[in-house]
């Protein structure tokens, strides 16, 4: 099966986020979601779809799909997993994974906003 394009991933990501009344996709080059000042999911310009998970969910994901490490700009994004195309193609699996991502985001300590 061929790799999904960034446009197809963006469409799936947009549909996913639309299922949550209190969430919206932000950003231009990098589309992302955040809650209380914490980014918890993103679609990078290179087409990487990444979700921030709890340690337990991360370990389960890595056990099922292999190395889940996400690198952006030369740095490891701790706590984030790169969502493989096979999961993006499976709406139910993607929805469950994103629900776990949102649940974890709700547990993160709020970050203060920067007023300019």
MORAMO-V270374 format. One record per pair of residues at least 12 apart in sequence whose ideal C-beta (glycine too) atoms are under 8 Angstrom apart, sorted by the first residue. I is the first residue (numbers start at 0). J is the second residue. D is the distance in whole Angstrom. If there is no record, write none. Layout:
<<I J D> <I J D>>
This chain:
<<0 84 7> <0 88 8> <2 84 6> <3 46 8> <3 84 5> <3 87 6> <3 88 7> <4 46 7> <5 42 7> <5 44 8> <5 45 8> <5 46 4> <7 87 8> <8 42 6> <8 46 6> <8 48 5> <8 87 6> <9 30 6> <9 42 6> <11 48 8> <11 87 5> <11 90 8> <11 93 7> <12 24 7> <12 30 7> <12 40 8> <12 42 5> <12 48 6> <15 93 6> <15 94 7> <15 97 5> <16 32 6> <16 97 8> <18 94 7> <19 101 7> <22 34 7> <22 101 7> <26 41 8> <28 44 5> <29 41 6> <29 42 7> <29 43 5> <29 44 6> <30 42 4> <32 104 8> <34 101 8> <34 104 5> <34 105 7> <34 107 7> <35 104 8> <35 107 7> <35 108 8> <35 109 4> <35 110 7> <36 109 6> <36 110 3> <36 111 7> <36 112 6> <37 51 8> <37 104 6> <37 107 5> <37 108 8> <37 109 7> <37 110 6> <38 51 7> <39 51 4> <39 100 6> <39 101 7> <39 103 7> <39 104 4> <39 107 7> <40 97 7> <40 100 6> <43 71 6> <47 69 6> <47 71 7> <47 81 6> <48 81 7> <48 82 4> <48 87 6> <49 69 5> <49 76 6> <49 79 4> <49 80 7> <49 81 6> <49 82 7> <50 79 7> <50 80 6> <50 82 6> <50 96 6> <50 97 6> <50 99 8> <50 100 4> <51 76 8> <51 78 5> <51 79 5> <51 100 6> <51 103 6> <51 104 7> <52 78 6> <52 79 8> <52 80 6> <52 96 8> <52 99 6> <52 100 6> <52 103 6> <53 99 7> <53 102 8> <53 103 4> <53 106 7> <54 78 8> <56 99 5> <56 100 8> <56 103 7> <57 78 7> <57 80 6> <60 80 5> <60 96 7> <61 80 7> <64 80 8> <64 83 6> <64 86 7> <67 79 8> <67 80 4> <67 81 6> <68 81 7> <69 81 5> <82 96 7>>
